[in-house]
Amino acid sequence: MKIILKVMVLIMLFFSNVINAKDIKINSLKELAKYAAESGNTITMKPGVYKLTDYLTKDITKARSIRKEYQYITFSGSNNVFNLDGVEIELDTEIRTWLKPPIHSDEVLVTGLHNTFIGLTIRCVGNGTSPGGTVLQVAGKSNVLRDITLHVAGSYPYGYGDLFGKGKQKETTVKHRKHSGLLVTGDETKLYGCKVLSRSFGHCFFIQQHPKNVYFENCYAEGEVRSTDEVLAETSGPAFDVNFKTWTQNRDGEYVVTPGYMKSLCEDGFRTYGTCENITFKNCTAKNTRGGFELRFNKAHVENCTTIGTERAYWIGDNTTMINCKGDANYGPLLFVEGSNVNVELMVDSAESDRKVHSLITVLGTDNKVVLKAADGKKRTQELPILVGYTPPMHGESMSPYSQAEVNKLHLINQTAMPVSIGEMASNCTIETNGKVIENKGQNNQILEK
C-alpha cells in the first residue's frame, strides 16, 4: 500500500510539473541567466551571437569579483529544457582577467538536476587567460547536453603542449595558465553530438570527482599539433627563455626539447580522473589532442571510437573494454595498457608521418586480451614494435624512454604484421602474430607465428 501511494505521489508531481511548465521566449543573456535559476520551464532563445561583455560589463564583473562570485552564468534550476539552437555566446577571455578568480574556477556552471541543453555554441575570443578554469562544468545530476559546441582559447603559454610541464609539478619549467573545455562531475550526465575545438592548453572533455553513469555519444574533440623542430627554431618567447628545458627527460637522459617529434598544443581529448563507475564512450573521435582517450585507473566501455593524429591514442586501465575502435600511430603510440582484465579490439590505421614514433603499443598487467587488426588489410611501411611487458614512457611523453614491467597471462592476437618484442618480465602469455618476434626474453610464453 505504501509503495502504491509513493508511486501515485510521484505521478502527481510529474503531471504537476508538466502542467506548470512554461514555454518562454527570450532574446538576451540577462534573461537566460534569470531563467537559468528557475525550474520547470522550456526556454527558447532567439538565434544569434550574444556578447558576454554586454551582460557582464567591466564594472559588473569587478563587483562580482569583490563578492567572490566567479561564475558567468549558473544553471541552478531543475527540470528545464533550454532550446539554444543557433545561439552563440561570444566569451571574451578578458573577463577572467577582470574577475581575478582562484584557480579552477569554472565559467558556466550547471548545478541543477534533470535539465536538457540543445544547440548552444560558446566561442572564446580575446587575449585574456585563465588560471586553470573550465568553460563549462556539468555538476548537477541527470543533465543532458545535445549538440553543444565549445571553441576554447585563453591559456598561457600556448604553442608548446606539455613540453615544459603541466601545472604545479616541481619539474615545471614554464608556469602555465590552463583553460579547458567541458568538465563533468555530476552523476548520470549524458552528452550527445557535443564538440570541443581547443586552441588552448587544457583538456577538451574530462571527468572528475568520481561521477557515475556518464555517457558520451558522437562527441568530438580537436586540438592543434606542432613539430618540436618548429619550437626549436624560435629565437624569443617562453621556450627560448628557459633554453628549451623540458620537464621530462628524453631518450638520451637530457631535459631538452628534442627534434623530430610532434606535439599536441592542448591536453587530452577525453580524460578521466580517479575511479568513475560505468563510463561509456560510443562513436566518439579525438583529433590532434595529446591523449585521445586517457582513461587510466578507471573502468570504461569504449565502442566505435576513433583517434587521428594524437600524441598517444588510447591509455586504459583495469577492466576496460574496447570494441571496434580505430586509430593511427602517426605521431605517437596507439595504445598503452596499464591495468588488468582489459579486452581490446583495435584497428590500426595505416597513416604515417616523418615524425619519430617508438612503439605501436605497450602492455603490462594480468589477464588482458588485445586484438590488433590492420585497417583495410593495409600494413604500415614503418615498422613499430608491439612491446609486451613494458610501461608507457614517463608522463606518456613520446621523447622519453620506456621501462619494463610485469605482464602475465596476456592473450595477444596481432594481425598487423608489426613486430613483437617480449620483455624479461613477461610470463605465461599467448602471442598469436603474423609479425615477427624480434625479442623474447620472458618465460613460459607460447608463440604462434602465422
Backbone torsions as a table, in degrees:
resi	resn	phi	psi	omega
1	MET	NA	-42.8	179.6
2	LYS	-62.5	-39.0	-179.7
3	ILE	-64.2	-43.2	179.4
4	ILE	-60.9	-42.4	178.7
5	LEU	-62.7	-41.4	179.3
6	LYS	-62.4	-43.3	179.9
7	VAL	-62.5	-43.0	-179.7
8	MET	-62.8	-39.5	178.5
9	VAL	-63.4	-43.6	179.7
10	LEU	-63.3	-41.5	178.6
11	ILE	-63.1	-43.0	179.3
12	MET	-63.2	-40.6	178.7
13	LEU	-64.3	-39.6	-179.8
14	PHE	-62.1	-51.5	-178.3
15	PHE	-67.1	-29.9	175.6
16	SER	-63.6	-42.9	178.7
17	ASN	-64.5	-40.8	-179.9
18	VAL	-64.1	-45.0	-178.3
19	ILE	-63.8	-39.2	-175.9
20	ASN	-85.0	-8.9	-179.3
21	ALA	-63.2	141.8	-178.4
22	LYS	-113.4	142.9	172.7
23	ASP	-96.0	110.1	-169.5
24	ILE	-119.9	133.1	176.4
25	LYS	-104.6	131.7	-179.3
26	ILE	-133.1	162.7	178.3
27	ASN	-147.8	30.8	176.8
28	SER	-152.7	155.4	176.6
29	LEU	-68.3	-30.2	177.1
30	LYS	-61.6	-42.9	177.8
31	GLU	-68.1	-39.0	178.8
32	LEU	-60.6	-43.9	179.0
33	ALA	-64.2	-36.3	178.8
34	LYS	-63.1	-51.2	-176.5
35	TYR	-77.3	-15.0	174.2
36	ALA	-63.2	-25.2	-178.8
37	ALA	-95.5	-0.1	179.8
38	GLU	-106.7	173.1	-173.8
39	SER	-129.3	155.4	171.1
40	GLY	75.1	29.1	-177.4
41	ASN	-122.0	159.4	167.6
42	THR	-112.0	114.9	-174.4
43	ILE	-110.8	124.7	176.9
44	THR	-116.0	122.3	-177.6
45	MET	-101.9	138.7	179.6
46	LYS	-61.7	130.5	178.2
47	PRO	-59.0	147.7	179.2
48	GLY	151.9	175.7	178.0
49	VAL	-98.1	125.0	-178.2
50	TYR	-117.1	120.7	179.4
51	LYS	-82.7	124.9	-178.7
52	LEU	-64.1	-28.6	179.7
53	THR	-69.8	-16.9	173.4
54	ASP	-73.2	-26.9	178.5
55	TYR	-94.1	-45.4	177.7
56	LEU	-106.1	83.9	176.9
57	THR	-69.6	170.2	-178.5
58	LYS	-61.1	-42.0	179.9
59	ASP	-65.7	-44.5	179.2
60	ILE	-63.3	-40.6	-178.8
61	THR	-64.7	-40.8	179.2
62	LYS	-65.6	-36.1	177.1
63	ALA	-66.6	-39.1	176.2
64	ARG	-63.0	-39.1	-179.8
65	SER	-60.5	-41.3	178.3
66	ILE	-62.7	-37.0	179.6
67	ARG	-82.8	-0.2	-176.6
68	LYS	58.8	39.8	178.1
69	GLU	-105.5	95.6	-166.1
70	TYR	-99.2	-11.3	179.2
71	GLN	-83.0	148.4	177.7
72	TYR	-78.9	-53.4	175.9
73	ILE	-137.7	132.0	177.6
74	THR	-116.3	120.7	177.5
75	PHE	-90.7	85.0	-176.2
76	SER	-93.1	-11.3	178.0
77	GLY	-75.9	169.9	-177.0
78	SER	-130.4	161.1	176.0
79	ASN	57.7	40.9	177.0
80	ASN	-110.2	157.0	167.5
81	VAL	-121.0	124.7	179.0
82	PHE	-110.4	105.5	176.2
83	ASN	-87.2	102.9	-173.2
84	LEU	-121.5	25.9	-179.8
85	ASP	-62.9	127.2	-178.7
86	GLY	83.5	2.4	178.7
87	VAL	-94.3	128.4	175.6
88	GLU	-124.2	125.2	174.6
89	ILE	-97.9	119.9	176.9
90	GLU	-87.6	110.7	-173.6
91	LEU	-101.3	103.8	178.4
92	ASP	-74.8	118.2	-177.0
93	THR	-65.7	-13.1	177.5
94	GLU	-66.2	-22.1	178.3
95	ILE	-58.4	-35.4	178.4
96	ARG	-62.7	-38.3	178.7
97	THR	-65.2	-39.6	178.6
98	TRP	-67.0	-41.0	-175.7
99	LEU	-69.9	-36.1	-175.4
100	LYS	54.5	55.2	-177.4
101	PRO	-78.5	163.4	172.9
102	PRO	-71.6	166.8	-179.4
103	ILE	-59.0	147.6	176.9
104	HIS	65.6	27.0	173.0
105	SER	-84.3	124.5	-179.1
106	ASP	-88.6	157.2	-167.8
107	GLU	-97.2	-51.6	172.6
108	VAL	-110.2	125.8	-170.3
109	LEU	-126.4	130.6	175.6
110	VAL	-109.0	110.0	179.6
111	THR	-111.8	-15.0	179.8
112	GLY	-74.2	178.3	-174.7
113	LEU	-115.6	149.7	170.3
114	HIS	55.1	44.3	174.4
115	ASN	-103.1	153.2	174.1
116	THR	-123.6	130.7	-179.9
117	PHE	-119.0	130.1	-174.2
118	ILE	-128.9	120.9	162.4
119	GLY	82.6	10.1	-177.4
120	LEU	-76.8	140.7	169.6
121	THR	-117.4	132.8	172.3
122	ILE	-119.2	126.2	-176.7
123	ARG	-122.6	120.5	177.7
124	CYS	-80.0	132.9	176.4
125	VAL	-132.9	168.6	175.5
126	GLY	90.8	-175.8	-173.7
127	ASN	-117.1	15.7	177.2
128	GLY	-74.4	165.0	178.7
129	THR	-130.3	160.5	-178.7
130	SER	-112.3	143.3	176.3
131	PRO	-86.2	33.6	177.3
132	GLY	113.3	22.6	-177.1
133	GLY	-89.8	177.5	-179.9
134	THR	-126.3	141.9	179.8
135	VAL	-62.4	-45.8	-174.6
136	LEU	-139.4	127.0	173.0
137	GLN	-119.7	132.4	174.4
138	VAL	-105.3	103.6	-174.9
139	ALA	-105.6	-27.8	-179.6
140	GLY	-73.9	167.5	-175.9
141	LYS	-89.5	144.5	170.7
142	SER	60.0	44.6	173.2
143	ASN	-99.7	148.1	-178.3
144	VAL	-121.4	129.8	176.3
145	LEU	-117.6	126.6	179.4
146	ARG	-124.7	126.7	173.1
147	ASP	56.4	40.2	174.0
148	ILE	-88.0	134.4	179.7
149	THR	-125.1	129.8	177.2
150	LEU	-118.1	127.1	171.7
151	HIS	-105.7	106.4	-168.5
152	VAL	-102.8	132.0	172.4
153	ALA	-147.7	173.0	174.9
154	GLY	108.5	40.1	175.3
155	SER	-118.9	169.0	175.6
156	TYR	-146.0	138.2	-14.9
157	PRO	-79.0	152.0	176.2
158	TYR	-109.8	133.9	178.4
159	GLY	127.8	1.7	-175.1
160	TYR	-131.3	-6.0	-173.9
161	GLY	60.1	-139.0	-178.0
162	ASP	-101.5	24.6	179.7
163	LEU	-55.1	-35.0	-172.4
164	PHE	-110.4	17.9	178.0
165	GLY	118.2	178.4	-176.1
166	LYS	-127.3	-8.3	-177.1
167	GLY	164.7	-109.6	-173.1
168	LYS	-89.7	-1.8	-177.5
169	GLN	-57.8	143.8	-180.0
170	LYS	-60.5	-30.1	-175.8
171	GLU	-77.7	-9.4	-177.0
172	THR	-58.4	130.3	-179.2
173	THR	-103.9	-21.0	173.9
174	VAL	-128.3	125.4	-179.2
175	LYS	-72.8	130.2	-175.9
176	HIS	-99.7	153.2	167.0
177	ARG	-125.2	99.6	-171.6
178	LYS	-87.1	155.3	175.2
179	HIS	-144.6	112.6	-174.3
180	SER	-103.7	176.3	-173.3
181	GLY	-93.6	-85.3	-171.1
182	LEU	-126.4	119.6	-178.0
183	LEU	-109.5	131.9	175.4
184	VAL	-111.8	123.7	173.7
185	THR	-125.4	-6.5	-174.7
186	GLY	-97.1	139.5	176.3
187	ASP	-59.1	150.4	171.8
188	GLU	62.8	23.3	176.3
189	THR	-74.9	136.0	179.7
190	LYS	-128.7	131.0	-179.5
191	LEU	-123.7	127.3	-179.8
192	TYR	-125.2	125.3	174.2
193	GLY	62.8	26.7	-179.5
194	CYS	-88.3	149.7	-178.1
195	LYS	-131.5	140.0	168.7
196	VAL	-125.0	117.1	178.0
197	LEU	-107.7	104.0	-169.6
198	SER	-100.5	127.1	167.8
199	ARG	-123.3	50.2	-173.5
200	SER	-151.1	151.1	172.4
201	PHE	-82.8	107.8	-177.5
202	GLY	168.7	170.6	178.6
203	HIS	-75.3	155.2	170.4
204	CYS	-81.2	-78.6	173.4
205	PHE	-106.9	135.3	173.8
206	PHE	-151.7	158.5	-173.4
207	ILE	-125.3	130.1	177.5
208	GLN	-137.0	169.0	174.1
209	GLN	66.8	25.7	167.7
210	HIS	59.4	44.9	176.5
211	PRO	-70.7	158.2	180.0
212	LYS	-108.2	149.0	169.5
213	ASN	57.9	51.6	175.6
214	VAL	-94.1	136.0	-171.5
215	TYR	-132.3	127.7	175.8
216	PHE	-117.9	131.6	175.6
217	GLU	-139.8	132.4	178.6
218	ASN	56.0	35.3	178.7
219	CYS	-95.7	155.4	-171.3
220	TYR	-137.5	130.2	177.4
221	ALA	-123.0	134.3	-177.6
222	GLU	-141.1	136.0	172.9
223	GLY	-125.0	-164.9	175.2
224	GLU	-120.8	158.3	176.6
225	VAL	-123.9	158.1	-179.3
226	ARG	-151.4	140.4	-178.4
227	SER	-77.9	149.7	176.5
228	THR	-66.7	-25.5	176.6
229	ASP	-63.1	-39.4	178.9
230	GLU	-67.1	-38.2	176.7
231	VAL	-61.6	-45.6	-177.5
232	LEU	-67.2	-17.9	179.3
233	ALA	-80.9	-6.4	-178.6
234	GLU	-68.4	143.9	178.0
235	THR	-114.8	6.1	174.7
236	SER	-161.9	169.8	178.3
237	GLY	107.4	178.7	-173.5
238	PRO	-62.6	-35.2	178.8
239	ALA	-68.5	-45.0	178.7
240	PHE	-62.3	-39.3	-176.1
241	ASP	-65.4	-25.0	178.3
242	VAL	-105.3	18.3	179.0
243	ASN	56.8	32.8	176.4
244	PHE	60.2	30.3	179.2
245	LYS	-77.1	125.8	-177.9
246	THR	-96.2	169.6	178.3
247	TRP	-93.3	-9.2	-179.4
248	THR	-126.2	139.5	-178.6
249	GLN	-74.8	151.7	175.5
250	ASN	-89.4	-172.3	-174.5
251	ARG	-72.9	-9.7	173.9
252	ASP	-98.5	5.9	179.6
253	GLY	81.5	9.5	-178.7
254	GLU	-100.3	149.6	178.7
255	TYR	-102.0	76.5	-176.2
256	VAL	-154.2	147.5	176.6
257	VAL	-58.8	132.4	-175.5
258	THR	-112.9	131.6	-179.3
259	PRO	-67.8	158.5	173.0
260	GLY	101.4	-3.5	-176.9
261	TYR	-111.5	166.0	174.7
262	MET	-117.3	134.1	179.4
263	LYS	-116.7	139.4	168.5
264	SER	-79.4	145.0	-178.3
265	LEU	-91.3	-8.8	174.0
266	CYS	-110.4	-173.7	174.0
267	GLU	-93.9	-134.6	-168.8
268	ASP	-87.1	152.1	176.4
269	GLY	-70.3	-52.6	178.0
270	PHE	-133.0	122.3	-172.2
271	ARG	-137.3	137.4	172.3
272	THR	-116.0	147.6	174.2
273	TYR	-119.9	130.5	178.2
274	GLY	71.8	-169.4	-178.5
275	THR	-90.6	117.0	179.4
276	CYS	-118.3	118.6	-172.6
277	GLU	-77.4	127.7	173.7
278	ASN	61.3	68.4	178.4
279	ILE	-107.5	130.8	-175.7
280	THR	-128.1	136.6	173.2
281	PHE	-125.7	121.5	-177.3
282	LYS	-131.4	126.7	177.9
283	ASN	57.7	37.2	179.8
284	CYS	-102.5	154.7	-176.7
285	THR	-133.9	138.1	172.6
286	ALA	-122.1	128.0	-179.0
287	LYS	-127.5	129.4	174.5
288	ASN	57.9	28.6	174.2
289	THR	-97.7	167.0	179.1
290	ARG	-62.6	-69.2	169.6
291	GLY	-101.9	140.1	175.4
292	GLY	-73.6	-63.7	177.0
293	PHE	-127.6	98.3	179.7
294	GLU	-102.2	100.3	-169.0
295	LEU	-123.0	37.4	-177.3
296	ARG	-63.4	153.1	176.0
297	PHE	58.3	30.6	-170.2
298	ASN	-151.5	142.3	172.7
299	LYS	-86.2	128.0	-178.0
300	ALA	-144.9	156.1	173.7
301	HIS	-116.1	120.2	-175.6
302	VAL	-124.2	118.4	-172.2
303	GLU	-134.5	131.0	176.8
304	ASN	55.4	36.8	-179.8
305	CYS	-99.0	159.4	-173.5
306	THR	-137.7	142.0	170.6
307	THR	-122.6	145.4	-178.2
308	ILE	-137.1	118.9	171.8
309	GLY	60.8	37.1	178.6
310	THR	-90.9	161.0	172.6
311	GLU	-67.5	-37.3	173.2
312	ARG	-149.5	135.3	-167.3
313	ALA	-85.2	-64.6	-176.8
314	TYR	-124.5	131.2	177.3
315	TRP	-131.5	107.9	-169.1
316	ILE	-121.9	156.5	179.7
317	GLY	-118.0	-159.3	-172.9
318	ASP	-54.6	140.8	167.8
319	ASN	61.7	25.0	178.1
320	THR	-89.4	142.2	176.9
321	THR	-117.0	129.9	174.6
322	MET	-121.6	123.1	-177.3
323	ILE	-121.2	123.7	172.9
324	ASN	53.3	43.6	176.8
325	CYS	-95.2	165.7	-173.9
326	LYS	-146.8	151.4	175.3
327	GLY	-173.2	170.6	177.2
328	ASP	-115.9	165.3	173.1
329	ALA	-115.9	44.0	-174.7
330	ASN	-65.6	-45.7	-178.1
331	TYR	-117.5	-5.9	-178.4
332	GLY	-175.7	177.5	-175.4
333	PRO	-59.1	153.9	-178.4
334	LEU	-85.6	-32.9	-172.2
335	LEU	-153.5	134.2	165.7
336	PHE	-117.7	120.6	172.6
337	VAL	-101.2	116.0	-176.3
338	GLU	-127.5	58.6	-177.2
339	GLY	-180.0	-171.4	-176.3
340	SER	-123.8	162.4	176.9
341	ASN	58.0	41.7	175.1
342	VAL	-99.4	154.6	178.2
343	ASN	-133.6	111.0	-170.6
344	VAL	-120.7	131.2	170.7
345	GLU	-126.8	110.3	-167.1
346	LEU	-136.3	129.8	178.2
347	MET	-95.5	131.1	-178.2
348	VAL	-97.3	112.5	175.6
349	ASP	-70.1	145.9	-174.8
350	SER	-86.1	3.6	-179.0
351	ALA	-57.3	138.5	-180.0
352	GLU	-137.8	163.0	176.0
353	SER	-142.7	-178.7	177.2
354	ASP	-90.6	8.1	-179.3
355	ARG	-79.9	153.1	-179.6
356	LYS	-74.7	127.2	174.7
357	VAL	-134.6	135.3	-170.3
358	HIS	-108.7	-8.9	176.4
359	SER	-159.0	158.6	170.9
360	LEU	-84.7	-50.5	175.5
361	ILE	-145.8	162.4	166.3
362	THR	-127.8	145.5	-178.2
363	VAL	-135.9	132.1	167.7
364	LEU	-136.8	175.1	178.1
365	GLY	105.8	-171.0	-173.3
366	THR	-128.4	142.4	174.4
367	ASP	58.1	47.0	177.3
368	ASN	-103.9	148.3	172.2
369	LYS	-123.7	126.4	-178.8
370	VAL	-130.6	120.8	176.6
371	VAL	-113.3	120.1	179.6
372	LEU	-113.2	127.3	-179.8
373	LYS	-121.6	154.9	176.4
374	ALA	-92.7	125.0	-179.7
375	ALA	-61.9	128.4	179.9
376	ASP	57.0	20.1	178.8
377	GLY	70.9	11.8	-177.1
378	LYS	-89.1	128.8	177.6
379	LYS	-88.6	140.0	172.8
380	ARG	-63.0	145.1	174.0
381	THR	-74.2	-45.8	178.9
382	GLN	-79.9	121.1	-179.3
383	GLU	-82.0	124.9	177.9
384	LEU	-117.5	126.0	-175.6
385	PRO	-72.6	144.7	169.7
386	ILE	-90.2	114.5	-172.2
387	LEU	-98.6	108.8	-178.7
388	VAL	-98.1	118.4	-176.8
389	GLY	87.9	36.0	178.8
390	TYR	-132.4	150.2	177.2
391	THR	-87.1	162.3	165.4
392	PRO	-62.9	159.9	175.1
393	PRO	-66.8	161.6	-179.0
394	MET	-54.8	128.6	-179.1
395	HIS	59.4	13.8	-178.6
396	GLY	73.2	7.5	-174.8
397	GLU	-74.3	123.9	-176.0
398	SER	-61.3	-28.4	-179.5
399	MET	-74.8	-13.5	-172.2
400	SER	-92.4	157.2	-177.3
401	PRO	-78.5	162.3	174.8
402	TYR	-95.1	159.1	172.4
403	SER	-123.8	165.7	177.9
404	GLN	-92.1	153.5	-179.0
405	ALA	-154.0	162.2	-178.3
406	GLU	-69.7	135.7	168.9
407	VAL	-137.4	132.4	-174.1
408	ASN	-138.4	136.3	176.6
409	LYS	59.4	37.8	172.9
410	LEU	-78.1	136.9	168.9
411	HIS	-112.2	105.2	-179.4
412	LEU	-107.3	126.7	173.5
413	ILE	-116.1	106.5	-175.1
414	ASN	-105.7	109.4	179.5
415	GLN	-113.0	21.7	-175.8
416	THR	-99.5	-9.3	-174.1
417	ALA	68.7	9.7	175.6
418	MET	-80.0	148.9	-178.0
419	PRO	-70.7	156.4	-178.8
420	VAL	-119.6	133.0	175.9
421	SER	-120.4	122.7	-175.2
422	ILE	-109.5	118.2	-175.3
423	GLY	-79.4	175.2	-175.4
424	GLU	-66.2	-23.5	-175.0
425	MET	-101.3	19.7	177.3
426	ALA	-96.8	130.7	-179.0
427	SER	-146.3	148.8	174.1
428	ASN	57.0	35.3	-179.4
429	CYS	-100.8	151.9	173.5
430	THR	-113.9	118.9	-176.1
431	ILE	-116.7	110.1	173.1
432	GLU	-102.6	119.0	-171.3
433	THR	-145.1	140.4	169.9
434	ASN	-101.2	8.4	171.4
435	GLY	-108.8	156.3	-176.5
436	LYS	-70.9	150.5	173.5
437	VAL	-92.8	109.9	-174.2
438	ILE	-89.8	-13.7	179.8
439	GLU	-158.4	133.8	177.1
440	ASN	-141.5	90.9	-178.1
441	LYS	-104.5	2.0	-177.6
442	GLY	-83.3	-170.3	-177.2
443	GLN	-131.5	143.6	176.5
444	ASN	56.9	36.7	177.7
445	ASN	-100.5	138.5	-179.7
446	GLN	-101.8	122.0	-177.7
447	ILE	-110.0	121.9	178.6
448	LEU	-118.8	97.4	-177.9
449	GLU	-89.8	135.1	-177.5
450	LYS	-115.2	NA	NA
